[in-house]
Amino acid sequence: MCLAIPTRLIEYTDDQRQYGKVELGGVVRLVNTTLLTGSDTTEPGEYVLVHVGFALSKVSEEEAAQTMALLEAMGEVFSDEIVQFTDSAALSAVVPDDAYTQ
């Protein structure tokens, strides 16, 4: 099962805002942020839903907290998703080198 996990956007890593760093429980991961446009335009410090390396949409801090509480109650399914979130090796293989710098 795959879930969209709420994370906090730390920063964009390129001028085009196509990649950004997100944080969840102390784990920082690079994600594709090209879908964060229009009403989902997000600034650092705000929360986004992340699924398979893509920030899908902006969510409020309250919605992020409520979603995390529900996900944590799922037990093993949620634990498996967190393991996948922390394993960023597959994503970094497809991210351009300059996405890591501003």
Secondary structure, DSSP 8 states (H G I E B T S, - for coil): ----EEEEEEEESSTT--EEEEEETTEEEEEE-TT--GGG---TTSEEEEETTEEEEEE-HHHHHHHHHHHHTTTHHHHHHHHHHH--HHHHTTS-GGGG--
